[in-house]
């Protein structure tokens, strides 16, 4: 899996993005990071994975393009009713999560495509087993078992990522080069060896 790393300022918080994961730094710890959904868009020329996140009452998307070399796109959103408007969009773009859980992409011309949900339903999630996660890709584990954004913990360096999943109450030590989990422990374990 191609790993991206960059830092950007958003809504007064500093986020660092590793792969498809966002970590809040220097902000109010009481505000949870919630992934509202992840969708696959197959619209020609816009083939991508779209992730919609919420922190407090702020919303944003990360769009990872899958069929071309376009850079990851980040959007700040403003929610009005069930619509998520892209801030500063000249085409008046917005998103709607429809009753099927799919993501509708709209602009001033109307609905132009619908992206299919690729987030597992909470009811259909398989039972999580820490021991079976060793050797798996951390992003696969996240997609199959967790809906929370991972929190990077102390002990993370250039080779290893120490990451905590709040909804699973588990900490993983992940090899950054391969995104493979090499160790897992129950609870929040900073500086895991």
N, C-alpha and C positions, 0 to 999 in steps of 0.2 A: 504494500500500500504506500502510495506516495505520501510522504510526511511534509506538512507545511509548517513553517514557524514564522510568526510575525507578531508585532505588538501594535495595538492601535487604541486610540482614545475614543470612547463612546459614552455619551450621556454622563460625563464627569467621572466615569470609572476608567481604570486601565485594565484592559483584557489582554491576555496572551492566548493565542490560538495555536494548539498543537493538533495536527490532523483536523478532525471535525469537532474538537473539544474547546470549550471556552472556560477560562479561569478568571475569576474576579480577584483583583489585587488591590489592596489598600482601600477597600470599601466596607460598607456596613455589613458585617457578617450575618446580620439577621435577615437579609434579603436572599432568599433561595433562588437559584438558577433553575429554571424549569424548561425542559424541551416540550413544546406543545405538539410537535409532530415533525415527521420527515417524509418527503415525497419524492418520487422519481418522475421527472418531466421528460417526455419523449418528443416534444414539439420540435420539428426540424429546425436546426440552427440554434436551439436553446436546450439541447439535451443536457440534463443536469440532475443533481440531487439538491433539493431545497429543504433546509432545516429552519424551523421557526422557534425562537427562544423568547422567554420572558424572564425579566429580572425586576422584581417589585411590580410597578405598573408600566414598565418600559418594555417594548417589543422590538425584535429585529430578526432578520433572516441572514443566513449564510448560504450562498449558492455555489456549489462545486460543479463546474462544467465537466461532462464526461466524454464528449465526442470531439472536442477541439482543444486547443491550447490556451483558451481564455483563462485569465486569472480568476481566482475566487472572488465573488462579488458579495459585498456586505451592504445591507440596507437597514436603515432605521425606519421603523414603522410607527404609525399613530393609529390606535384602535378607536373606531367609531361604530358602536353597535357590534355587528358580527363581521364588519369589514376592517381589514388591516391595510391602511393606506401607506404607500411608499413616500416618505418625506422627501420633498424637493423633486418629485417626478414630473417631468415636462409632459409625459403622456398620461398623467392622472392614473397611474397603475395602482392596483390594490389586489388583495387576496381575500378569499372567503373559504373557510373550511366548511364543506357541505355536509349534509346529513349522513352521507356514506363515509365520512372521514377523509375524503379526497380534497385536494386543494385546487380551487378555481382561480385562474389568473385572469384578471380583468384590466382593461384600460379604457380610455375615452371612447374607443370604437365598440366596446362591449366585451363579452367573454371570448378569449382567444384560445384557451386550452385548459385542460384539467390534468393535474398531476396525481398519480396514484399513490396512496399511502403505503409506505414501507415500514412503518412502525408497528411492532406487534401489539395486538390488543392486550390490555392488562389481564383480561380473563383467560386468554389463550397462552400466556407466557409459561414456558416450561419451568419446572422446579429448578432453582439454582443450587449448584454444588460447587463449592470452592475448589475441591480437589480435581474435578473434571475440567475446570477452567485453565489449569496449568498447561502451557503450550499453545493455547488458543490465542487468536488475535484479539487484543483488548477491545477493538471497535466492534467485532462480532459479538463479543460477550455483552457489550453495552447495548447493542441493537436487539439482542435476544432476551435479555433479562432486566435491563435497567432503563428507566425513563429520566433519571436525574443526570445532570451534567457532572462529569468527574471533577473532583477538587484536587489540584496538585499540592502535594505535601512536601515539607522539608525533607531533604535527602535526595531530591531530584537533581541530576547533574547532566553532563553531556551524553552519558551512556545509558542512564536509567531514569525512568519516570516513576515516581511514587505517587499513586493516585488512589483517592478514596471515593467510593460510590455510596452516597448517603442512603438511598433507598434499599440497597443490598446490605449496608453496614459491613462493607468489606474493603480492605486495602490491598492493592496489587503492586508488585514491583514489575515493571514492564521494560523490556529491552527496546530502546528507542529505534535502533537500526532496523528491527524487524516487526515492531509493534506486538511482540509475543509476550505473554504473561509468563514470568519465570517463578513467581512466588505469590501466594495469596494468604491473607490472614483476616480473621473476623475482627471487626472493630476498626477504629481510626488509629493507624499506626504510623506516625511520622518517622522519618529516618529508618525505614525498614531495611535491614541488612539482607 
